C-alpha cells in the first residue's frame, strides 16, 4: 500500500509516536492529509507550529467520544490508533479511567472506522498485553482482542483491523530512560530488580515497523518485530556509570522479564526474517495469507530473557546520543 494521496488519522497524535509518525510520513510519502486527533489543546498548537504543513489537520477530541471520532474519520483512508493511558501506576490508581480510554476508546475507534468505511486501522499495542500482570496490560490485551475480532463486524464494508505489538521505546515518556537521566542528577539510581530485562526499540524503528505492517496487513494479524533485549542494570550503567544504586524491590504489576509472543500464540504464528505474525483463529482469516512464513517449533516463546539479540552498552550509548541530538 502506498500512503501517497491518502488521508491518515492518528489518535493520540500529539504524543511522541504521533509526532515522529507524522515526520516520517511527510518525509517519505505525499499524503493528502494527516489528521491529528488528541484531547490536548496546547500540544496540538505546538505541533502545528513545529510542522507548519498545510496537509496537517488538528481535531480536538477524545477516543471516549464516539460522535467526535465519527466526524473526525469522515473521508479517512487509514487510522493509526495510538491513544491510550499507558503509565502503569496511573492506570492502577485510576482503573475506571484506564478502562474507559483503553477499552471503550478502542470500541469507539472500531465502530467509527466501520461506519466511515475506513480502509485500514492499525492499533498500537505493547508487550504488557502478554500475560498481563497490571491493569494497563490487561486493558491492552482486551483492546488487541477487540481489534482482531473487529474484522468480523465489518460485513460488506471494506474496513480491516490489525495490531502492532512491540516493546519499550527508548526515551518515551513511559520508559525508564527519562527517570534514570533525572536520577543521575541526584546521584542515586533506583532499580527494582537486578535480574530485570526488557525489549527495546527506538521510536523511529517502531514507527517504520508500523508503517510496514500497514502496507502488508490483511486484517486480523498481530505483528511483532524481532527487537533486542537489554538488562536494566546495563542500561543504568550506560546512563549513570558509577552512580550509587538503590534496590527497591519489584513493584506491584511489574515483571522481571517481558514476553512478546506466548507458547500458545506461537502455534498459529508465522516467522519472517525481521518479525512474527500471529494469525487469528477465526473463520474470516484466509489460510493462504503469509504462507511463505515459517512455522515455529513446539513450545517456542519470545521473551526478553531468552532473546538471541541483545543491545551492547556501546550501542545503547549511541542510541541515547542520537536521542539527545534529535531533541
N, C-alpha and C positions, 0 to 999 in steps of 0.2 A: 504494500500500500504506500502511495506517495502522499505526503502531507500538503503538497502544493495545492493552493486554491481551496483548502478545507477550512471549515470553521471549527475551532477547538475550544472546549470549555474545561477549565481546571478548577475543581473545587478546592478550597483552602489555598487558593493560588498565590497569596502574598507570602507564604512560607518559603523556607529555603528551597524546597523541592520545586514549587511553582515558579519561583524567580529564575532558577537555573534552567528549568524545562523551557521557559519562555525564551531565555537567551539562546539556548541550543537550537530550538525550532526556528527562530528568526535567522540564525546564522547559517543553518544547513538546508533550510527549506523556504518556501514562499507561501505561507498560509494566507487564506483570505482574511482571517481574523483570529485572534486568541482572546477568549473571554475569561477574565479573572473573576471568580465567584468567591467572595470572602465576607466575613462579618466585621472586619477591622477597617474602619474608615481611614484612619491615618496611614495605615500600611498601604492601602490602595493609592492614596495620594502620593506617598513617597515612591511607590513603584512606578506610577505614571511619570513622575519627574525623572526617574532614573532611566527609563527606556525611551521616552519621547518618540513613540512609534504610533502612527495613525491606525495601524492594524490592531492595536491593543484596546480592548474594551473592559470596563470595570462595572461589576454588578455587586452592590451591597446586598448581602443575603446570607442566610444560614441554611445548612442542609436539613435542619429540622423543619424548615418552611417549605412544604411541598408546592404551594401555589407560586412562590417566588422562583423555585427551581424550574417549575413548568414554563414560566415565562422566559427564564434565562436560557433554557435549552431549545427554544424555538429557532429552527434553522440550523442547529448544530449537527456536525458530522461525527465528531469524536469527543468523548468525555473522558478525562483523567480524574479519577476520584481520589484526591489526596487529603481531604479534610478529615480531621479526627482529633479527639482528645487523646494524647499519646504519652503524657508523663505518668509513669506508674503510680507514684504516691498521690498525685492529684486525682486519678481515677479511683484509687482505693478510698479516698476521703469523700469523693463525690460520685458514688456509684450510679445513682439515677441519672445524673447529667452525662456520664460516660455512655450509658445505655442509650439515652436519647440522641446523642450525637453519632456514636459509632455504629449503632444497630438501627435505630429508627431513621437516622440520616441515610444509611445505606438503602433502606427500603424506599425512601423518597427518591433517591437518585435512580434506582431501578425503575420505579413507576414513571417518573418524569421522562426518562430516556425512552421507554417503550411508547408512551403516549405521544412523543415528538418524533418517533421513527429515527432516533439517533442510530448511526451505522455501527459504531464500536464504542464500548465502555470498558476501560481498564481500571480496576481498583488496586490501590497500593496497599499491600499487606506487610507483614512482619514475621520474623522468626518467633516472636512472642505468642503468635497464634497457634503454635505447635505444642501439644501437651501443655496448655496454659495453666499457670500457677498463680496468676494475678488477674484482676478484673479487666485491665487493658487487653491482655492476651485473649481472655475469654470473649470479649466483645469483637475482637478482630477475627477470631475463629468463626463466630456466628456470621460476621459480615462476609467472610470468604464463602461460606455455605450459601448465603443468600445470593451472592453474585453468580456462583456456579449454577445454582438451580434457577436463577433468573432467566436462563435460556429456555426454560420450559414454559415461561409465561408470555413469550413474545407472539405466539400464534402465527398469523400470516405476516406480521411485521418483520422488518429486516434486522432489528437490533440484536447484537451478540455481546456477551459479557465474559470477561476473564479477569484473572488476578495475577499480580506480580508480587512474589514473596521474597524478601531479602533481609539481610542482617543490619547491624548498626551502621549508620552513616557517620563517617569521621567528621567531627566538628559540628554536627547538627545540634539543635538546642536540647534534644532529648538524650544525647550521648554523654559519656563520662569525660570526654576530652575537654570541654569548656570548664567543667568542675575541677579537673586536675590543674589546668592552666591557672585558675583562680587560686587554688590551694597552694600552688607553688610560691605565690607571693607571700603567703603567711608562714612558709617554712615547714608545713606538715601536710602529707598526703594521706587521705583516708581510703583504706582498702577493705572491702567486706570479707573476701576470702582469697588467700594467696593462690589457690588452685584454679581460680576462675579463668575461663577462656571465652572469647566472643568472636563471632564472624564480623568482618569489617569490609566496608565498601566506601569508596569516595562518592561524593554527591554526583559528580559527572558520570562515573561508571554506572551508578544506579539509574540515572535518567536515560543514558544511552541504552541500557538494558530494557527499560520500559518502552522506549521508542521501538526497539527491535521487536519486542513482544506484540506491540500494537500492529506492527507490519505483518506479522505471520499468524496472529491469533485466528482460531476457528470458532471459538465460543465455548466456554466451559472449562478451559485448562487453568491450571495454576503453574506459573513459570517460576523457576528457582535458578538463580545464577550460581555458577561454581566460583566461590569467593574465598579468600584466605582467612585464616584464624590468627589470633594473637593472644598471648597470656596478658592478663591485666597488669601483672607485676612488671612485664617487659614494657608495656605502654607507659606505666608510671616512671620507669627508669629513663625512657626516652624524653618524656615531658619534664621530669624533675629529677635529674640524676643526683644521687647522694642526699636527697631530701629525706628527712625523717618520715617513716611510715607508721600509721596507726591502724591496727587491725580491728575493725568494728564488729565483725560477725555478719553472717548473711542476713539480709533484711527480709521482712515478710514479702512474699510474692516474687522472690528473686531466685534464679537458678545459678548453679555453679557453671554449667555448660549449656549452650544453646543447641537446638535441633532445627534444621530447616526441612528435613524430609524424614518421615517416620517409616518404620518397617512395614506398617500396614499400607501406607501410601505407595511405597516402593513396588508393591505388587502390580500396580496399574500406572507405572511411571516409565517414560522413555528417556534415555540418556543420550545427550549430544556432547560435542566437544567442550562447549562453554556453558551448558545449562542442562537442567532437567525439566521435563514437562509432565506434571501429574494429570492424567486423563480422567475425566469424570465418569462415574459409573451410572450413567443414565441413558435411556433409550435415544435421546436426541444426538448422542455422540456417534460420529462416523468412525468405525474401527480402522478405516483406511488412512485417517489423519496421522501424520508424522510417523508412518510405518518404517521410515528409514532409521529411526532412533533405535538404540539398543535396549533390550530388557535388562533389568537389574538382577544381580544374584540374590538368592534366597537370604532373608534376614538382613538385607542391606539397610543402612540408615545413614543419613548425612548429618554429622554433628561437628560442633566446633572443637571438640576434644580429639576426635579421631580423623579429622580432616587431613588430607595429604598435601594441602597448600597452606603455607604459613608466611606471615609478614615478618621480615627481619627488622631489627631495630633501625638499621640504616635506611631501609625502605620507608619505615614509618616517619623517620626524621625528614625525609624528602617530601612525603605527603603533607606533613604539618608545615613545612617551609612553603610549599606551594599554596597551602590554605591561607597562610598569613599574607602571601603576595597577592592573592585574589582579593582579600579584604582591603 
